[in-house]
């Protein structure tokens, strides 16, 4: 599949590596230009490109940027053919993104993203931490394989779930984009590393009113734990914290 990935943060980098290693035709772009894309990202056949060149002819465009940057991409994304599947991996953290009134009022984050871009999107890979995405993929059929929720329209979900499988996780059908709030920060599905058997209950028990409060508690706890940078927690600290606060 021909895929464009915009963004080279922790999630974006891992998706470049995994999706190109799985045999997909991957182009990667960032805000600083193709010459700044790290060479190791291209080891499995991915190529660096400008954002317009990356999305040209792409069947799937994956946006792996902070939510606050989504509006800047709108002119580029609006020009894509309607059959192009656009995947949103972002999450809303007001401490980073600034206060967004619609989301604060209860709008699902990816519905807000869809409004900014002027087209429907698929939400995927937002509820798994970068460490887990990088290191915890397992072969299909392994009983310990973790699941990643995918929300959107029917065709978009099919495409998104297939690509999730390419990254080493079970693609889980999480329903429409309107239901994607169930995999946002502060919900039982977010950052808790669940299998396909465990994920349905987590999505079903999500509480829209409590999720933002839990999200903010986790931000405060991480800030306190990290402190001055000399006491950084281990890579699974976020998972333990999410399970303690969200489930």
C-alpha positions as CSV (number, residue, x, y, z in Angstrom):
1,X,0.0,0.0,0.0
2,X,1.2,3.5,-0.8
3,X,1.4,5.4,2.5
4,X,2.4,9.0,3.4
5,X,3.4,9.6,7.1
6,X,3.5,13.3,8.2
7,X,5.4,13.7,11.4
8,X,8.6,12.2,12.8
9,X,7.9,12.2,16.6
10,X,8.1,8.9,18.5
11,X,4.9,7.5,17.0
12,X,5.6,8.7,13.5
13,X,9.1,7.3,13.4
14,X,7.9,3.9,14.6
15,X,5.1,3.8,12.0
16,X,7.6,4.6,9.3
17,X,9.9,1.8,10.3
18,X,7.2,-0.8,10.9
19,X,5.0,-0.1,7.9
20,X,8.0,0.0,5.5
21,X,9.4,-3.2,7.0
22,X,6.0,-4.8,6.3
23,X,6.4,-4.1,2.6
24,X,4.4,-0.9,2.2
25,X,5.6,2.0,0.0
26,X,6.2,4.6,2.6
27,X,7.0,8.3,2.2
28,X,7.8,10.4,5.3
29,X,7.7,14.1,5.7
30,X,8.2,16.5,8.6
31,X,8.0,20.3,9.1
32,X,11.7,20.8,8.6
33,X,12.2,19.3,5.2
34,X,13.2,15.9,3.8
35,X,16.9,16.6,4.3
36,X,16.3,16.5,8.1
37,X,14.7,13.0,8.1
38,X,17.0,10.6,9.9
39,X,18.7,8.1,7.7
40,X,17.9,5.1,9.9
41,X,14.2,5.7,9.2
42,X,14.8,4.9,5.6
43,X,16.6,1.6,6.2
44,X,13.6,-0.6,5.1
45,X,12.8,1.3,1.9
46,X,10.9,4.4,3.2
47,X,11.8,7.6,1.4
48,X,12.0,11.2,2.7
49,X,9.9,13.8,0.9
50,X,8.3,17.2,1.3
51,X,4.7,16.9,2.6
52,X,3.1,17.7,-0.8
53,X,5.3,15.2,-2.5
54,X,4.7,12.5,0.2
55,X,0.9,12.7,-0.1
56,X,0.8,12.8,-3.9
57,X,-0.8,9.5,-5.0
58,X,-0.9,8.1,-1.5
59,X,-3.7,5.7,-0.7
60,X,-3.3,6.4,3.0
61,X,-2.1,9.5,4.7
62,X,-1.2,9.2,8.4
63,X,-1.0,12.4,10.5
64,X,1.3,11.9,13.4
65,X,1.6,15.5,14.7
66,X,0.5,17.3,17.8
67,X,-3.2,18.0,17.7
68,X,-2.6,21.8,17.7
69,X,-0.8,21.5,14.4
70,X,-3.7,19.8,12.6
71,X,-5.2,23.1,11.2
72,X,-1.9,23.9,9.5
73,X,-2.2,20.7,7.4
74,X,-5.8,21.4,6.3
75,X,-4.9,23.1,3.0
76,X,-2.8,20.1,2.0
77,X,-5.3,17.4,3.1
78,X,-8.3,19.1,1.5
79,X,-6.7,18.6,-1.9
80,X,-6.6,14.8,-1.5
81,X,-9.0,12.6,-3.5
82,X,-11.9,11.5,-1.4
83,X,-10.8,7.9,-1.7
84,X,-7.6,8.6,0.2
85,X,-7.8,7.3,3.8
86,X,-6.6,9.9,6.3
87,X,-5.6,8.5,9.7
88,X,-5.4,10.7,12.8
89,X,-3.0,9.5,15.6
90,X,-3.3,12.6,17.8
91,X,-4.5,13.2,21.3
92,X,-5.7,16.4,23.0
93,X,-3.6,17.6,25.9
94,X,-4.6,21.2,26.8
95,X,-1.3,21.7,28.6
96,X,0.4,21.2,25.3
97,X,-2.2,22.1,22.7
98,X,-3.9,25.0,24.3
99,X,-7.6,25.0,25.3
100,X,-9.9,24.0,22.4
101,X,-13.4,25.0,23.3
102,X,-15.2,22.3,21.2
103,X,-13.3,19.5,22.7
104,X,-13.7,21.0,26.2
105,X,-17.4,21.0,25.6
106,X,-17.4,17.3,24.8
107,X,-16.7,17.0,21.1
108,X,-14.7,13.8,20.2
109,X,-11.2,14.8,19.4
110,X,-11.1,13.2,16.0
111,X,-14.4,14.8,15.1
112,X,-12.7,18.2,15.8
113,X,-9.8,17.0,13.6
114,X,-12.3,16.1,10.9
115,X,-13.8,19.5,11.0
116,X,-10.4,21.2,10.7
117,X,-9.4,19.1,7.7
118,X,-12.8,19.3,6.0
119,X,-13.1,15.5,5.6
120,X,-13.6,12.4,7.6
121,X,-10.7,10.7,9.2
122,X,-9.9,7.4,10.9
123,X,-8.6,7.3,14.5
124,X,-5.8,4.8,15.1
125,X,-2.6,4.3,17.1
126,X,-3.6,7.1,19.5
127,X,-4.2,4.8,22.5
128,X,-0.9,3.0,22.5
129,X,2.3,4.4,24.0
130,X,5.4,4.9,21.8
131,X,7.4,2.3,23.8
132,X,4.7,-0.3,23.4
133,X,4.2,0.5,19.7
134,X,8.0,0.2,19.1
135,X,8.8,-2.9,21.2
136,X,5.7,-4.9,22.1
137,X,4.3,-6.0,18.7
138,X,3.8,-9.8,18.4
139,X,2.9,-12.2,15.6
140,X,-0.8,-12.7,14.7
141,X,-2.4,-15.4,16.8
142,X,-0.2,-14.9,19.8
143,X,-2.5,-14.9,22.9
144,X,-0.5,-12.0,24.4
145,X,-0.8,-9.8,21.4
146,X,-2.0,-6.3,22.2
147,X,-4.9,-4.6,20.4
148,X,-5.2,-1.2,18.9
149,X,-8.6,0.4,18.5
150,X,-9.6,1.8,15.1
151,X,-12.6,4.1,14.7
152,X,-14.0,5.6,11.6
153,X,-16.2,4.8,8.6
154,X,-16.4,1.2,7.5
155,X,-13.9,1.4,4.6
156,X,-11.5,3.5,6.7
157,X,-11.7,1.0,9.6
158,X,-10.8,-1.9,7.3
159,X,-7.8,-0.1,6.0
160,X,-6.7,1.1,9.4
161,X,-7.1,-2.3,11.0
162,X,-5.0,-3.9,8.2
163,X,-2.2,-1.5,8.8
164,X,-2.4,-1.9,12.6
165,X,-1.8,-5.7,11.9
166,X,1.3,-4.7,9.9
167,X,2.7,-3.0,13.0
168,X,2.3,-6.1,15.1
169,X,-1.0,-5.6,16.9
170,X,-4.6,-6.7,16.6
171,X,-6.6,-4.1,14.8
172,X,-9.8,-3.7,16.8
173,X,-13.0,-2.4,15.2
174,X,-14.1,0.4,17.6
175,X,-17.0,1.7,15.5
176,X,-17.7,5.1,14.2
177,X,-15.7,8.2,14.6
178,X,-18.4,9.6,16.9
179,X,-17.5,6.7,19.3
180,X,-13.8,7.5,19.2
181,X,-13.9,9.4,22.5
182,X,-13.8,6.0,24.1
183,X,-10.1,5.6,23.2
184,X,-9.1,9.1,24.2
185,X,-6.8,10.0,27.1
186,X,-8.3,9.3,30.5
187,X,-10.4,6.3,29.3
188,X,-9.8,2.7,30.3
189,X,-8.5,1.8,26.8
190,X,-5.9,4.6,26.7
191,X,-2.3,3.5,27.4
192,X,-3.3,0.4,29.4
193,X,-2.0,-2.2,26.9
194,X,-5.0,-4.5,26.5
195,X,-5.6,-7.6,24.3
196,X,-8.5,-8.0,22.0
197,X,-10.3,-10.0,24.7
198,X,-9.8,-7.1,27.2
199,X,-10.4,-4.1,25.0
200,X,-14.2,-4.4,24.5
201,X,-15.0,-4.0,28.2
202,X,-12.5,-1.0,28.4
203,X,-14.2,0.8,25.6
204,X,-17.7,0.0,26.9
205,X,-17.0,1.4,30.4
206,X,-15.4,4.6,29.3
207,X,-16.9,7.7,31.1
208,X,-16.9,10.8,29.0
209,X,-17.3,13.1,32.0
210,X,-14.5,11.6,34.1
211,X,-11.9,11.1,31.3
212,X,-10.6,14.7,31.1
213,X,-10.1,14.8,34.9
214,X,-8.2,11.5,34.8
215,X,-6.1,12.7,31.9
216,X,-5.1,15.8,33.8
217,X,-4.3,13.7,36.9
218,X,-1.9,11.6,34.8
219,X,-0.2,14.6,33.4
220,X,0.4,16.0,36.9
221,X,1.6,12.6,38.2
222,X,4.1,12.2,35.3
223,X,5.4,15.8,35.8
224,X,5.9,15.1,39.5
225,X,7.6,11.7,38.9
226,X,9.9,13.0,36.2
227,X,10.9,16.0,38.3
228,X,14.2,17.6,37.2
229,X,15.0,14.9,34.8
230,X,17.3,12.9,37.1
231,X,14.6,10.5,38.3
232,X,12.9,9.5,35.0
233,X,10.6,6.4,35.4
234,X,11.1,3.2,33.4
235,X,9.4,2.7,30.1
236,X,6.4,0.9,31.6
237,X,5.7,3.6,34.2
238,X,3.1,5.2,31.9
239,X,1.2,1.9,31.5
240,X,1.1,1.3,35.3
241,X,-0.1,4.8,35.9
242,X,-2.8,4.6,33.2
243,X,-4.1,1.3,34.7
244,X,-4.1,2.8,38.1
245,X,-6.0,6.0,37.1
246,X,-8.1,5.0,34.2
247,X,-9.4,1.5,34.8
